[in-house]
């Protein structure tokens, strides 16, 4: 494979791994793991937004600890 294609594949791989780790972190929340039995689409969507916010908050609290290692 030419070098250009290798660089594109490497960038794609790095991005894919980052996205998969994000999904894994969000799915780690019990409220997302279990089936959401709420009727309203808007409420289910809010639950997902809250889970994303919690995940981002967790990451922001964790990053300073990682920088000191």
N, C-alpha and C positions, 0 to 999 in steps of 0.2 A: 504494500500500500504506500502511496506517496505520503510524504511528511504532512502535507496539508490535511489529508483525510485522518491521519493519526491524531493530529492536534484537535480536529473537530470531534473525533470519537472520545478523546481524553476529556475535553470540556463537557461533552454530553454526559459522560460517565460520572464526573464530579457533581454535576447538577442533579442527575438522577439519584445519586446516593444521598445528597442533601435533602431532596424532596422526600425520599423514602424514610429518612430519619425523622423528618417533621411529621409525616403521617403516623409513624410509629409512636412518637411522643404524644400526639393528640389522641390516638386510639388507646393509649395507656390509661386514660381517664375512664373510670368505671361508668360514668354517665354516657359515654360514647360507646363503650364496649357493649353495653346492654342495648336491646332494641328500644328505641324511643317510641313510646306508645301514645304520644300526644296527637290529637286530631289535627290541630292547626299547623299548616306548613310554616307560617310565620314564627310560631313558638319553637318548632323544631329547628328552624334556621337560627333563631336567637341562641338556642342551646349550643349549636355548633360554633357560633361567634364567641360565646362565652368560653367554650373549651379552647378555641384558638387563642383568646386573650390570656387564659390561664397558662397555656403552654408558653406563650411569648414572655409572660411575667416570670415564669420559672426559669426560662433561658436568661433573661436579663439579670436575675438574682444569681445565677450560677456562673456567668461569664467572669465576674471579678475573681471568683475563687480559682478559676482555671488559669488566669493570667499570673497568679502568684506561684504556680507550680514550677 
